[in-house]
Amino acid sequence: MERPYIICHMATSLDGKIIGDYLKVERAAVFTEVYEEIHERYGSKAWMCGRVTMEEHFTFGHKLDLKHEDILPIPRTDYVANKNAESYAIAVDPSGKLGWTENSIESWNEHRTDDHIVEVLTEQVSDAYLAHLRKIGISYIFGGKEHLNFTVVVQKLKSLFSIDKLMLEGGGFLNGSFLNEGLIDELSLLLVPIADGASNSVTLFETSSFLNKANPVNFSLKALEKLDDSGLWIRYVTKRD
Ligand SMILES: NC(=O)c1ccc[n+]([C@@H]2O[C@H](COP(=O)([O-])OP(=O)(O)OC[C@H]3O[C@@H](n4cnc5c(N)ncnc54)[C@H](OP(=O)(O)O)[C@@H]3O)[C@@H](O)[C@H]2O)c1
């Protein structure tokens, strides 16, 4: 199977939370910056996030006012608007909820370049949403009729966009989907030296109604780096034997 090498790159509290009050503690800000520096060190031209993360950080809950009348049916085939982008932001948005108004995400810090947006959809998406994506020049690929098959998705990222290395950057539900399908090659874990203590916030790998629980996945240590102020950057590779 031709697919990219997949690195799950995440920051967590000591108790494995990817969001929560610990991120509001003043010293946590430094680790957010380190997270971005490490992202750049991997030199990947593509990163992927789930719909919830994209909405929180990039579309800010914006809802599109789509006209559903007079839209001709659009075939459920992949649409490549830009196959030579310097960098790609891959948005996992099965039913087409993200309110994009531009076809790229502008660089938001010195470690990121502008990213051409690629939507990952199921065939349940509306014709009006597809028409909107085409109109503003966002690429899209289909990952299944009703449910996403990420093995198919990553093969398409390789064949259509020549993506050899993919940074999987949350949230927990998306990471859980990849873990479940055995698609994570490496885990880049930035351990923030704060315990959150909440029992109801999202962890590194989650399951849900659309996911079966994965069998436990084994990792072996590839590298360990001590960071300033007691943080750790831990790199694990998946043990496949
Ligand atoms: N600490 C870190 O390093 C880090 C990194 C990234 C994100 N985050 C945080 O993580 C939080 C969000 O995490 P999250 O786990 O709640 O959300 P998420 O993974 O960003 O998005 C989940 C959504 O993605 C879609 N999705 C994911 N897997 C799917 C699958 N197998 N099949 C179908 N749809 C799938 C679904 O969209 P629909 O609901 O539209 O069907 C699902 O509700 C945010 O607060 C963000 O700030 C933290």
The ligand as a Gaussian input file, in Angstrom:
#p B3LYP/6-31G(d) Opt

LIG

0 1
 N       -3.018000      19.235000      22.591000
 C       -2.879000      19.117000      21.286000
 O       -1.781000      18.835000      20.781000
 C       -4.092000      19.296000      20.399000
 C       -3.949000      19.109000      19.016000
 C       -5.092000      19.216000      18.224000
 C       -6.337000      19.495000      18.793000
 N       -6.417000      19.697000      20.125000
 C       -7.741000      19.986000      20.741000
 O       -8.591000      18.878000      20.553000
 C       -9.943000      19.324000      20.679000
 C      -10.841000      18.620000      19.692000
 O      -10.647000      17.244000      19.762000
 P      -11.816000      16.214000      19.423000
 O      -11.218000      14.868000      19.620000
 O      -13.027000      16.593000      20.229000
 O      -12.200000      16.517000      17.909000
 P      -11.460000      16.284000      16.494000
 O      -10.771000      14.967000      16.464000
 O      -10.715000      17.522000      16.142000
 O      -12.733000      16.230000      15.540000
 C      -13.665000      15.181000      15.702000
 C      -14.602000      15.202000      14.514000
 O      -13.905000      14.847000      13.325000
 C      -14.718000      13.979000      12.559000
 N      -14.135000      12.627000      12.679000
 C      -13.012000      12.255000      13.320000
 N      -12.807000      10.937000      13.182000
 C      -13.813000      10.466000      12.425000
 C      -14.179000       9.188000      11.927000
 N      -13.448000       8.102000      12.177000
 N      -15.311000       9.067000      11.221000
 C      -16.075000      10.138000      10.980000
 N      -15.782000      11.374000      11.412000
 C      -14.655000      11.539000      12.119000
 C      -16.123000      14.044000      13.186000
 O      -16.758000      15.194000      12.645000
 P      -18.364000      15.417000      12.677000
 O      -18.719000      15.657000      14.104000
 O      -18.574000      16.611000      11.817000
 O      -19.000000      14.177000      12.133000
 C      -15.733000      14.204000      14.638000
 O      -16.768000      14.704000      15.456000
 C       -9.914000      20.822000      20.435000
 O      -10.281000      21.466000      21.625000
 C       -8.472000      21.124000      20.069000
 O       -8.035000      22.375000      20.545000
 C       -5.331000      19.595000      20.943000

